[in-house]
Amino acid sequence: MGLIKVLTVLALILCAIIFVLENFEVASITFLGMGIRLPLAFLVVILLGAGFLVGWLTGTWRSRQKKK
């Protein structure tokens, strides 16, 4: 089962790298009236990191809830 998880993670990382490499054009983002322009690849990396962080924190929180 561990090998399947590792291969799945590696496949997802490979897909993310391919997506980032194919999307280097500049994107405009507006949120609450503030605008920023940055490469789409950079935005994808930020969002992947944020998603990983939220998932990790959620898993940590759930494991603490089960211990009680």
N, C-alpha and C positions, 0 to 999 in steps of 0.2 A: 504494500500500500504506500510506503514511503517513496518508492521509485516513481509511482504514478503522480504523486504530488509534486515531486521535483521536476519531472518532465512537463507537467502542466504549467508550473511557474516559469520554466525556461521557455516554453512555447509562447506564453503571454508576454514575457519580456522581449522575445524576438519580434513578435507582432508590434509591440509598442515602439521598438527601435525602428522598424521599417516605417511605421506611421509617422514618426517624428522626422525621419530623413526625407520623407516625401512631402512634408508640409513646412517649408521654411519661409513661406510668404508672410507678410506682416498682417496682423489682424487688429481691428479696432474693437475695443471692449468699453462699453459704457455701463456704469452701475451707480445708481443714486446721483446722477448728474456729473459724475467724475468719469473722464475718459482717459484711456491709455492705449498706446499702440505698441505691440510687441510681436515678435515672431510667433507664429502659431505653434511651432515646435516647443518653444519655451513654455507657452501656456499649457500644452499637453503634459509636459514634465511636471509642472506645478500641480496640475489637477491629479495626476497619478500619485504624486507624493502626498497630496492632501487626502486622497482616497485611502491610501495605505495607512496613513496616520489615524484616520477615523476608524478604519477597520481594526487596527491594532488596539486603539483605546477602547473600542467597544468590546473586543475580546477580553481585554484586561478587566474591564468593568464587570462583564458577565462572570468571569472566573471568580472574582471577589464576591459576587452575589451568591454564587453556589457554595462558597465556603462557610457562609453564615448559618 
